[in-house]
Amino acid sequence: MKKLVLAALAGTMLVPISALAQSDKPVRVAFLAASSQNGYNDATWQGVQQAAAELGNVEAEIFDGQFNASVQFSQVEDIIASGRFDAIVVAPNDTVGIATALEDAVKAGILVGSVLFPVGPDLTVMEPQVPGLTVTVAQNPKTGAIAQAEAVAEFCKDKDPCNTVMFMGQKIYPFDNLRYEAQMEVLSQHPNIKILATGEGNYSPDTSLAAMSDILQAHSEVDVVVGTADQHLAGIEIALEDAGLEIEPIYLIGGGLNQITVDAIRAGRYDATLSQNPKSEGYLAAKALIEVARGGTSPTWIDPSASIENPLIVTTDWLKAHPEFTAEWEG
């Protein structure tokens, strides 16, 4: 496992020292997972716990957002009312809707950090858009989506048509729409790339299996499948096999860089994935909040990809050159 490093920081602004002074009292951190049943969020929670253990005298607790924006909003309100926590790390289900609740948390003296996505109306603005929010720990989602699409365009350059299936999490999510639109901006510049269908995988292998099975009933010739998440590829692979299609000729690219996908790329079943770093996100966000709670300062934006060794798009060739590489989460 590569080391988690705080040295590479993308933001330059420093937040004010918290009203919480150094004392013998533990710093109490709430992690609001988008879903505690989700592997990516579980790895983020592991990062929060690692920071708590390293810094000491920290109490951390996880809350299950159930992939439900209303549930997560209510959790913030309950945390404010309880007065039990000094800091919140949130993996937002609704990056816009949660903003007002987090504003109230800041007003109540609670330090707030977001992971995976910024909170606010513009998902490409990494500096905090919620007044008083302490830190955002996230990559720009548009950057990764463009990189995925460019990898597809490279694969498709000698195929006409290059029959492509797109997978997003849910159409209701602003971040899924942003990534999809960024991908389509790139792919639409290549007339040979034919988009057959767009499925919703909901970050679930089972949901992706069902959606891909339906797509294959109408489209039997597929050259490329783009999954927003690695969990999508797990279900998509089964659907392709059930339809009698060979996996190896089809270009499969996911997102998240979990160990299951790393193993599948090494085995030649998948081709690439977008690098993401959930454990680093949780670690860096919790560490920043704990240090601010104890009277320190933090950048307002930390790019987790700045502190890792692997490229933005991890491929078979890169993994062959780095046989010791281990992903931050299992899948």
C-alpha positions in Angstrom: 0.0 0.0 0.0 1.5 3.3 -1.0 2.0 5.8 1.8 -0.6 8.5 2.4 1.1 11.9 2.1 -0.2 15.3 3.1 2.7 17.2 1.6 1.2 17.6 -1.9 -1.5 20.1 -1.4 -3.4 21.8 -4.2 -5.0 24.7 -2.3 -3.2 27.7 -1.1 -5.7 29.5 1.1 -5.6 28.8 4.8 -8.8 28.5 6.9 -8.9 30.5 10.2 -8.0 28.8 13.4 -11.0 27.1 14.8 -12.7 28.3 18.0 -11.9 24.9 19.4 -8.8 25.4 21.5 -6.3 22.7 22.3 -7.6 20.8 25.3 -7.7 17.3 26.8 -11.1 16.7 25.3 -11.2 14.3 22.3 -12.0 15.7 18.9 -15.3 14.1 17.8 -15.6 13.4 14.1 -18.7 12.2 12.2 -18.2 10.6 8.8 -21.4 10.9 6.7 -21.0 8.2 4.1 -23.0 8.4 0.9 -23.7 4.7 1.8 -21.9 2.7 4.4 -22.6 -0.4 2.3 -20.5 1.0 -0.5 -16.9 -0.3 -0.9 -15.6 3.2 -1.8 -17.2 4.8 1.2 -15.9 2.0 3.4 -12.3 2.7 2.3 -12.9 6.4 3.0 -14.0 5.5 6.5 -10.9 3.5 6.9 -8.9 6.6 6.1 -10.9 8.6 8.6 -10.1 6.0 11.2 -6.4 5.9 10.3 -6.1 9.7 10.8 -8.0 9.4 14.1 -5.6 6.7 15.3 -2.5 8.5 14.2 -3.4 11.8 15.8 -4.8 10.3 18.9 -7.6 11.3 21.3 -10.1 11.3 18.5 -13.6 9.7 18.5 -15.0 8.9 15.0 -18.4 7.6 14.1 -19.9 6.6 10.7 -23.4 7.4 9.5 -25.1 5.6 6.7 -26.5 7.9 4.0 -28.2 5.0 2.2 -27.5 6.8 -1.2 -30.4 9.0 -0.1 -30.0 12.8 -0.1 -32.9 13.3 2.3 -31.4 10.9 4.8 -28.1 12.6 4.7 -29.6 16.1 5.1 -31.4 14.9 8.2 -28.2 13.4 9.6 -26.6 16.8 9.4 -29.5 18.4 11.2 -29.4 15.7 13.9 -25.7 16.2 14.4 -26.2 19.9 14.9 -29.0 19.4 17.3 -27.1 16.8 19.3 -24.0 18.9 19.9 -22.0 15.7 20.0 -19.5 16.4 17.2 -16.7 18.9 16.5 -16.3 18.0 12.8 -18.1 16.4 9.9 -16.5 14.6 6.9 -19.2 14.2 4.3 -19.3 12.2 1.1 -22.3 14.0 -0.4 -25.2 12.3 -2.1 -26.6 15.6 -3.3 -23.7 18.1 -3.7 -26.2 21.0 -4.1 -29.0 20.2 -1.7 -26.7 19.3 1.3 -25.1 22.8 1.2 -27.7 24.6 3.3 -27.5 21.9 6.0 -23.7 22.2 6.1 -24.0 26.0 6.3 -26.0 25.5 9.4 -23.4 23.2 10.8 -20.7 25.8 10.2 -22.8 28.4 12.0 -23.2 26.0 14.9 -19.4 25.8 15.2 -18.8 22.5 13.5 -15.9 22.1 11.2 -16.9 20.6 7.8 -14.9 18.8 5.1 -16.2 17.2 1.9 -14.6 14.2 0.1 -14.9 12.9 -3.4 -16.9 16.0 -4.6 -17.0 19.6 -3.7 -20.3 20.8 -2.2 -22.0 23.6 -4.1 -23.6 24.4 -7.5 -20.3 24.1 -9.5 -18.7 20.7 -9.3 -15.6 22.0 -11.1 -14.8 24.6 -8.4 -12.7 22.8 -5.8 -12.3 25.7 -3.4 -15.2 25.6 -0.8 -18.4 27.1 -2.0 -20.1 26.8 1.3 -19.2 29.8 3.5 -16.9 28.6 6.3 -16.4 25.1 5.0 -12.9 24.0 6.1 -11.6 21.7 3.3 -12.6 19.9 0.1 -10.6 16.8 -0.6 -11.4 15.8 -4.2 -10.2 15.6 -7.7 -12.0 17.7 -10.3 -14.6 15.2 -11.6 -14.5 16.7 -15.1 -10.8 16.0 -15.4 -11.2 12.3 -14.8 -14.2 12.0 -17.1 -12.3 13.7 -20.0 -9.3 11.3 -19.4 -11.7 8.3 -19.7 -13.2 9.6 -22.9 -9.8 10.3 -24.4 -8.7 6.7 -23.6 -11.8 5.4 -25.5 -11.1 7.7 -28.5 -7.6 6.3 -28.7 -8.9 2.7 -28.7 -11.5 3.5 -31.3 -9.3 5.4 -33.7 -9.1 2.5 -36.2 -12.7 1.3 -35.7 -15.6 2.6 -37.7 -18.1 2.3 -36.2 -16.9 1.9 -32.7 -20.0 0.7 -30.9 -19.9 2.2 -27.4 -22.1 1.7 -24.3 -22.0 4.4 -21.5 -22.7 3.7 -17.9 -23.4 6.4 -15.3 -24.4 6.0 -11.6 -27.8 7.7 -11.6 -29.2 10.4 -14.0 -30.5 12.3 -11.0 -27.0 12.9 -9.6 -25.4 16.3 -10.7 -21.9 14.8 -10.5 -22.9 11.9 -12.8 -24.4 14.3 -15.3 -21.3 16.4 -15.2 -19.0 13.5 -15.9 -21.3 12.2 -18.6 -21.5 15.5 -20.4 -17.7 15.9 -20.2 -17.2 12.4 -21.7 -19.7 13.2 -24.5 -18.0 16.5 -25.3 -14.9 14.4 -26.2 -16.6 11.5 -27.8 -18.8 13.6 -30.0 -15.7 14.9 -31.8 -15.1 11.4 -33.2 -17.8 10.5 -35.8 -16.7 6.9 -35.8 -17.8 6.5 -32.1 -21.4 5.4 -32.0 -23.1 5.6 -28.7 -25.5 2.6 -28.5 -27.1 3.3 -25.1 -26.5 4.8 -21.7 -27.2 2.6 -18.6 -27.6 3.5 -15.0 -25.5 1.2 -12.8 -26.1 2.9 -9.4 -22.6 1.9 -8.3 -23.8 -1.7 -8.0 -22.7 -4.8 -9.9 -26.3 -6.2 -9.6 -27.9 -3.1 -11.0 -25.3 -2.9 -13.8 -25.8 -6.6 -14.7 -29.5 -6.0 -15.1 -29.1 -2.8 -17.1 -26.4 -4.2 -19.4 -28.5 -7.3 -20.0 -31.3 -5.1 -21.2 -29.0 -3.1 -23.5 -27.6 -6.3 -25.0 -31.1 -7.4 -26.1 -31.2 -4.5 -28.5 -27.4 -4.2 -29.3 -25.4 -7.4 -29.7 -22.3 -5.8 -31.2 -20.3 -3.9 -28.6 -16.8 -2.6 -28.9 -16.5 -0.4 -25.8 -18.2 -0.1 -22.4 -17.4 3.0 -20.2 -18.3 2.6 -16.6 -18.3 5.5 -14.2 -17.4 3.1 -11.5 -15.5 -0.1 -11.2 -18.5 -1.7 -9.6 -20.3 -1.3 -12.9 -17.7 -3.4 -14.7 -18.3 -6.3 -12.4 -21.9 -6.6 -13.5 -21.3 -5.6 -17.1 -18.7 -8.4 -17.4 -21.3 -11.0 -16.3 -23.9 -9.7 -18.7 -21.5 -9.9 -21.6 -20.6 -13.4 -20.8 -24.2 -14.4 -20.4 -24.8 -13.0 -23.8 -22.1 -15.2 -25.2 -19.7 -12.3 -26.1 -16.0 -12.6 -25.7 -14.6 -10.2 -23.0 -11.1 -9.6 -24.2 -11.8 -7.8 -27.6 -14.2 -5.4 -25.8 -12.6 -2.3 -24.3 -13.7 -2.0 -20.7 -12.8 1.1 -18.7 -14.1 1.9 -15.2 -13.5 4.3 -12.5 -12.3 4.1 -8.9 -9.2 1.9 -9.1 -10.3 -0.9 -6.8 -8.3 -4.1 -6.3 -10.8 -6.3 -8.1 -10.4 -4.1 -11.2 -6.6 -4.0 -10.8 -6.6 -7.8 -10.8 -9.0 -8.0 -13.8 -6.8 -5.6 -15.8 -3.7 -7.6 -15.0 -5.6 -10.7 -16.1 -6.5 -9.1 -19.4 -10.3 -9.0 -18.8 -10.5 -5.2 -18.3 -8.4 -2.6 -20.0 -8.2 0.5 -17.8 -9.7 2.5 -14.9 -9.8 6.0 -13.7 -7.6 6.4 -10.6 -9.4 7.4 -7.4 -8.2 7.3 -3.8 -11.0 6.8 -1.3 -8.8 6.0 1.7 -6.5 9.0 1.0 -9.6 11.2 0.8 -10.8 10.1 4.2 -7.4 10.3 5.8 -6.6 13.8 4.4 -10.0 15.3 5.2 -10.1 13.9 8.8 -6.4 14.9 9.4 -7.1 18.5 8.2 -10.2 18.8 10.4 -8.6 17.4 13.5 -5.6 19.7 13.1 -7.8 22.7 12.7 -9.9 21.7 15.7 -6.7 21.7 17.7 -5.7 25.2 16.6 -3.9 24.6 13.4 -4.6 25.5 9.8 -5.4 23.7 6.6 -5.5 24.4 2.9 -9.1 24.8 1.7 -8.5 22.3 -1.2 -6.4 19.1 -1.1 -6.1 17.1 -4.3 -5.6 13.5 -3.2 -4.2 12.5 -6.6 -1.3 14.9 -5.9 0.1 12.6 -3.3 0.0 9.3 -5.2 2.3 7.6 -7.7 0.0 6.1 -10.2 -1.3 7.9 -13.3 -4.8 9.3 -13.8 -5.7 6.4 -16.1 -4.3 3.1 -14.9 -3.7 0.6 -17.8 -2.4 -2.9 -18.4 1.0 -1.5 -19.4 1.3 0.6 -16.3 0.4 -2.3 -14.0 2.9 -4.6 -15.8 5.6 -2.0 -15.0 4.5 -1.8 -11.4 3.8 -5.3 -10.2 3.9 -4.3 -6.6 1.0 -1.8 -6.9 -2.0 -2.4 -4.5 -5.2 -0.4 -4.7 -6.6 1.5 -1.7 -9.8 -0.5 -1.7 -11.0 -4.0 -2.5 -14.2 -3.2 -4.4 
